[in-house]
Amino acid sequence: MKVFRVSRKGYGGYDTYDSFVCVAENEIQARCMHPKKMIKFDLDRDEWVSTNNNNKFNYATNTWVNSINDVEVEEIDLSKMDVILSSFNAG
């Protein structure tokens, strides 16, 4: 298994995810993940679906991306010291 940082291309606006860190076997699996764990991208159906019952998730693209091509995936090198995730709350 490998560790990946998945980021949306461009600004998504308020109340949206911009990135997440995940563990997957390869880049394609990482692309198909959604920051909300109960949703995944079904390559055969070309849409986001619930992992619980395989139903289409209409709101998934409102909070993440429309397509797995709308993300950048970076494999994280675990052989060196580095910050993987940082969260800052302004205000």
MOGI-V271104 format. One line per field, one symbol per residue. ss: DSSP state (A for helix, B for strand, O for the rest). phi: phi as a letter, one per 20 degrees, with the letter a starting at -180 (. if undefined). burial: 1 if it has 9 or more other C-alpha atoms within 8 Angstrom, else 0. Layout:
ss=???
phi=???
burial=???
This chain:
ss=OBBBBBBBOOOOOOOOOOBBBBBBOOAAAAAOBOOOOOBBBBOOOOBBBBOOOOOBOOOAAAAOOOOAAABBBBBOOOOOOOOOOOOOOOO
phi=.cdcddcfeneenflcedabdbdbfbfffffeedgegecbeeffelbfcfffcmefdfegffdccfcfeecdccfeeeecfaeebcccdfo
burial=0111111100010001111111110010111111000011110000111100000010011011100101111011000000000000000
